[in-house]
């Protein structure tokens, strides 16, 4: 079996397990703290994602691509140097971002959001920034050598820990108010990220690829930094735009709902229905497309390094077939069975119309992820940035 297909299948299995756990976790949490509580958590999450994008600065994707190319050319010396330089940058940015956000949380919570109760969930997420920044360089390395087992297992352990700690803390803290219960969910996320990082570190310690003797030409520090940021900057700008779009949704939608005549509590509930209930279902099939996208970056990069255009076309065609066979049935099911699905899962049909509308975009949403992985592997991150700019401005 091709290394690309094997890696994609491993990630799909891991993502499937984590999505199933996360799905039942979400259903239980919604029933426990309601759409209001989940709305508070969902308001914080886009801001947290934006901070992570800025902190990691697209470096993990660049590490994956550059290390894949270095190993394809048998230049292990370059691969190790890329890893060490990336590690230094991500550790430093993780520390700086964490300190800055802790300092600004009171201002952001009171001046930016319509519901000031987001303060506690927001504060609870901050330790995860450093953990994710450090873990991302290890994920990038393993993906670069097309060893998807460490990343896969780290995702599974991360989700298991989040599930156990999240249910415990959300239940324990609910008596103090839904905002503290939402903060418990954020703390559970921190614990899960730590479990994932520990898993990656264990695998890295025993990695024979990295401890093997170094071969190949050694590049200068400046040249490696230039190679990393040539790829990382457009990726970062793209992700900043997408995260900014989600952040603006979390800020603007509740505010517009209040202006439309809803109370702050009702607006929070409606946003919870949109983001925490309907959109979480739309995200379920990305277990396949995200796994494909992650696997495609090193797989396409490797084929490019070999100038094997037949292999490039083959891998692209395989990914398109899998994506279409996923997207079309999912869209049809969500459009026709929205009420039944919502009733079974959440004991409520209040978000069914939202799910129907979102379902029409499923094929485009899933294809965007797959083609993004292909373009990153080809080094055409400028195309992704240009299209993301248009795709972000329209919904805003």
N, C-alpha and C positions, 0 to 999 in steps of 0.2 A: 504493500500500500504506500502511496506517495506520502512523504513527510508532511506536505501541506494538508492533505486530506486527514491524515492521522491527527495532526495538531488541531485542526478545525473540529474534528469529532470529539477530541478530549475536552476542548473548551465548550462545545455544545452540551456535552454531558454534564460538565461542571455547572454551566449556566442554567441548564434545565433543572438540576437539583436545587441550585440556589434560588431560581425564580419560583419553583414550587414552594420551597420553604418561605420565601419572601411573600408569596401570594397568600398563603394561609395565615402568615404573620400579619399581613395587612388587613385581611378580612377580620381576624380576631380583634386587632387593635381598633378598627373602625367600629366594630360592635361594642368595644369596651369604652372608648372615649368619644365616639361619635364623630360626625363630620366636622364639628367645631374644633375638637382637639387635633384631628388629623390636618385640618386647615392651618392651624398654627405651625405645625411641623413642616408642612409643605411650603409655607411662606418663607421659612428660613432656608430650606434646602437649595433653591436656586442661587441665593447669595453665597452660600457655602461652596457651591459648585463653581461659581465665578471666581471666588478667592483661590480655589484649588487650581483652576486653569492658569491664573496669573502666577501662582507659586511655582507650578511645575513647568510653565513656559514652553510647553510642547516638546520638552527634552526627552521624555520616555519614548515617543514615537521616533524621534531622530536617532536615539540610541538603538532601537530595534532595527531600523533600516541600515544604519552605518555598520553596526556589528554584524548584521547578516551579510553585507557586502564584503566586510573584512575577512570573515571566515570563508566566504566563497572564493576569495583570492588567496586563501591560506596565510593571511597576515594576522596571526593571533596577537602579535605585539601591539598592533594598532587597536585591535578590539579591546584589549585590557586598558590601554591608555584612554580610550573613549569612555569606558566604564568609570575609571577613577576620576577623571575630570568632571563628568556628569554628576557623580556622587557628591563631590565637594560643592558644586553649585546648588544642588537640590537640598542638601543638608542646611546650607547657609540660608537659602530662600525660605525653607520651612521654618526655621527659627525666627527670622525677621517677620514673616507673615503672621505667625502665631502671636507674637508680642504686640504687633500693631493692631490686630483685630481685637485682642483682649482689651486694649486701651480704648478702641472706638466703639465697642459693643453698646454701651449706654446711649451714645449719640445716635447710632444707627437704629436702635430699637425704638427710641422715642420720637425721632424726627422723620424717619423714612417710612415706617410701616403704619398702616391705619390702626392696627391693634397692638398696643404697647406690651401685651402679654408675651410677645415673641422674645422678650429679653432673655428669659431663662433657657428656652431651647437653643437660642443663638449662642449664648455663653457656653453651654454644654458641648457644642460641636467643635469649639476652637482647638482642643488638643488633637483632634483627628487630622488637622492640617499638616502638622509636622510628620505624623506617622505615615500619611498617604504620600507625602513628598519623598520620604526616604524609601518607602516600599516601591514607588513607581520606577525607580532606576533599576531595581532588581527584576521587576516584571519586564522592563524593556530589554534587559540583558538576556533573560531566558527566552523571550519571544524572538530576539535576534538570532539565537542559535537554534530556533525552532523546537525548543523543548518546552512544550506547553503543560507538562505535568505539574511543575511547581506552582505556576499561576492558577491552574485548575483547582488543585487541592487547597491553595490559600483562599480562593473564593468560597469554597465549600465550608471550610473551618470558620471563615469570617462570618458567613451567614448563620451558621449553627450557633455561634456565640452571640451574635446579635439577636437571634430569635429567643434564646433562653434568657439572656439578661434583659432584653426589651420587655418581654411579657412580665417578668418579675418586677422591674422598676416601674413600668406603667401602671401596674395593679397596685403596687405599694404606695406610689405617690399620688394616685388619683384622688385620695381623700383630701389633699391639699389644694386641688384645683386642676383643671385640664391643662393649664400651662406647665405645671410641674410634671404632670404625666407625659406631656410632649417632651419636656427636658429629659425625662427618663429614657425616651426613645433615642434622643440624641446621644446620651451617655452610652447607650447600648451600641450605637454605631461606632463610637470611639473604641469600645472594648473589642468589637468585631474587627476593626482595622488593625488593632494591635495583634490579634490572633493571626490575621493574614500575614502581617510583617514577620512575625516569629516563624511561621511556616516557610516563608521565602528564605529567611536567614539560615534555617536548618538545611535546606536544599543547597543553598549557595556554598555552605561550608564543605559539603561533600561533592561539589561539582568538579569533575575530572577535567573538563574542557578548560576551566580557568587555571587550575593548578599545573597543567601540562606546560612543558618548555615553550618559550615564546619564539616565534619565527616571523620574518618579514620586516619590511621597512618601517622605521619609526618616524612619525610625523611630528612637527613642532607643535607646541601648545597652542600657538596662535592659529595654525592651520586647522587643528582639530576643532577649536572654538568656532572658527568661521564655518566649517562644515556642519557643525551641530546647529548653529543659529540660522544658517541659510535655510534649513528645513524647519527649524523650530519656530521662527518668527511668524511665517504665514499660518502655521498650524495654531499658534497661540492666538493670533488675531481672529482667526475663524472661530475658535472655541470661546474667545471673549465675547464675540458678537452673539453667538448662540446662547451663552450663559447670561449675557446682558438682556437678551430678549426674554428669557425665562424669568429673570429677576424683575424686569419691568412688568411682566404679567403678574407676578406675585404682589407687586406694589400697586399697579394701576387697576387691575380687575376689581379687587375689593373696594378701592376708592371710587371707581365708577359705579359699582353696585350700590354704594352708600348714597352717591349723588342721585341714583335712579329711584331712591326712596326706601331702600333696605336699611335696617339697623346694622351696626358694626358686627354684631353676632350673626345676623342672617347672611351678611356678605362673606364672613369667614366660612360659614357652612356651605355656601354656594361654591366658593373657591375650592373647598375640600371635596365637593362632588366632582368638580371639573378635573382637578389635578390629582387628588388622592384616590379617587374611585375610577372614573372613566379612563383617564390617561394612563393609569397604572395597568389597566387591562390591555390597552393598545401597546404598551411596552413589553408585554409578556412574550410575543413571538420574536422579539429582538434577541432572544436567547440564541437564535440561529444566525441572524444577520450580523450581530456584533461579533460573534465567534468567527464568522467568515472574514469580517473586516480586519480583525486583529491578526488572523493567520495569513491573510493576503499580503500584508505589508512586508514581512520578511521573505515570503514565498516569491512575490513578484520581484523584490529587490535582488534576491539570489539569481533569478532567471535573467534579470537585466545585467548583472555583473558577468554572467556567462555569455551575454549576447544571444540568448536562446529565445528567439521571438516566437517559435512554434509553441514552446512551453508556456510563454506568457499568454498567448491567445487561448491555449487549452485551459489554463487556470481561470482566466476571465470568464470564458464560456461556462465552465462548471459553476462558478459562483452566481452567474446570472440565472441559470436554470434553477438552482436551489432557492434563490430569493423569490422568483416569480411563483414557484410551486408553493411557497410559504405565504406570500402576500395576498394572492387572489382569494383562496379559500377563507383566510382569516377575515378579510374585508366583508365577504358575503355573509359569514356567520354573525359578525358583530352588527351588520346592518339589519338583518332579519330577525335576530334573536336577542336584541338588546334588553328588552324588558325581562324576558325569562332569565337571562344570565344575571342581571342585577338582583332580581328577586331571590334566586338561588344563593348567590354569594353574599349579598349584603342585607337580605330581608327587606329590601326597599327598591322601588323603581324610580326614585327621584332623579337619578343620573342617567337614565336610559336614553333620553333624547340627545344628551351630550355625546354619549357613546356612538349613537347612530351617525352624527355629523362627523365625529373624529374618524370613524371607520372608512369614510370615503377617501381619506388621505393615506391609508395604510400602504398601498403599493408604492407610492412615491416616497414615503417615510423610510420604508425598508430598503428600497433601491438606493436611496441616498447614502445609507450606511455602507452598503456593499461597494458602491462606486467610489466612496471616500477612501476605503481601504486600498482599492486598485490604484487610484491616483496617487496616494501616499507612497505606495510601492514603486511607482514610476517616477517619483520625485516631482510630480506636477501639483504641488501643494498650492501654487498660485491660482490654479483653476478652482480648487475647492474654496479658497478665500473669496474669489470674485463671485461665485454662485451663492455662497453663504451670505454675502453682503446683501444681495438682491432678496434672497429668501428670508432674511431677518427684517429688512425694512418694510416689506409688504404687510406682514401680520401686525407689526407695531402701529 
